[in-house]
Amino acid sequence: MSTARTAAAAIDGKKGLGVVLLDVSALLVITDVFVIASGTSRRHVLTLADEVEERLTGLGRKPLRREGLEDATWVLLDYGDVVVHVFDEPTRRYYDLERLWVDAPRTEFSLPGPGG
């Protein structure tokens, strides 16, 4: 889960919205965790995806697959055990992965505040 939390922290650090981690390990054999977040614009979605890649590269992780960078309405970064989905708001609402994977344990991501 540390890779997923690092990705979530990267998104949070660039003001990504609605960061959620879904533990899909009991539901899928191809990955363990989905990190789902939104950006406010095409440029913001790309910035969030770039920040995730930069932070995870620092951990020695490179994505196996990258999709959606051209349109930047839904960028997918596949790290094998973790798949990062960065959406714009309309696309996130349309595909609603949280509803689709409602049986997956869900963790709302937030960094501890001062003193926490």
Secondary structure as GFF3:
##gff-version 3
##sequence-region A 1 116
A	DSSP	alpha_helix	2	13	.	.	.	ID=ss1
A	DSSP	beta_strand	17	23	.	.	.	ID=ss2
A	DSSP	beta_strand	33	39	.	.	.	ID=ss3
A	DSSP	alpha_helix	42	58	.	.	.	ID=ss4
A	DSSP	beta_strand	65	67	.	.	.	ID=ss5
A	DSSP	beta_strand	74	78	.	.	.	ID=ss6
A	DSSP	beta_strand	82	88	.	.	.	ID=ss7
A	DSSP	alpha_helix	89	95	.	.	.	ID=ss8
A	DSSP	alpha_helix	97	100	.	.	.	ID=ss9
A	DSSP	beta_strand	106	108	.	.	.	ID=ss10
###
